[in-house]
Amino acid sequence: MRILGIDPGLARVGYGVIDTGNGTQQMLDCGIIRTDPGRSDGDRMVEIAADLR
């Protein structure tokens, strides 16, 4: 099973992806998405959604 964990925020969003199976866990990816504070909240949310894809 693949699991996506998200630490929500508007300026910075942390994320991590792990894969589990057969009693093991493996980290696949993790990082931080930073958005421009000069943009509108809506534009920042669109940017976050696009970066998570």
DACOR-V117654 format. One record per residue. OMEGA is omega in whole degrees, -180 to 180 (NA if undefined). Layout:
BEGIN
omega=OMEGA
omega=OMEGA
END
This chain:
BEGIN
omega=177
omega=-176
omega=176
omega=176
omega=-178
omega=172
omega=-169
omega=176
omega=179
omega=178
omega=-180
omega=177
omega=175
omega=178
omega=175
omega=179
omega=176
omega=176
omega=179
omega=177
omega=179
omega=177
omega=180
omega=175
omega=179
omega=176
omega=-179
omega=-178
omega=173
omega=179
omega=-180
omega=174
omega=179
omega=179
omega=-179
omega=-179
omega=179
omega=-179
omega=179
omega=179
omega=-180
omega=179
omega=180
omega=179
omega=177
omega=179
omega=179
omega=-180
omega=-180
omega=-179
omega=179
omega=-179
omega=NA
END
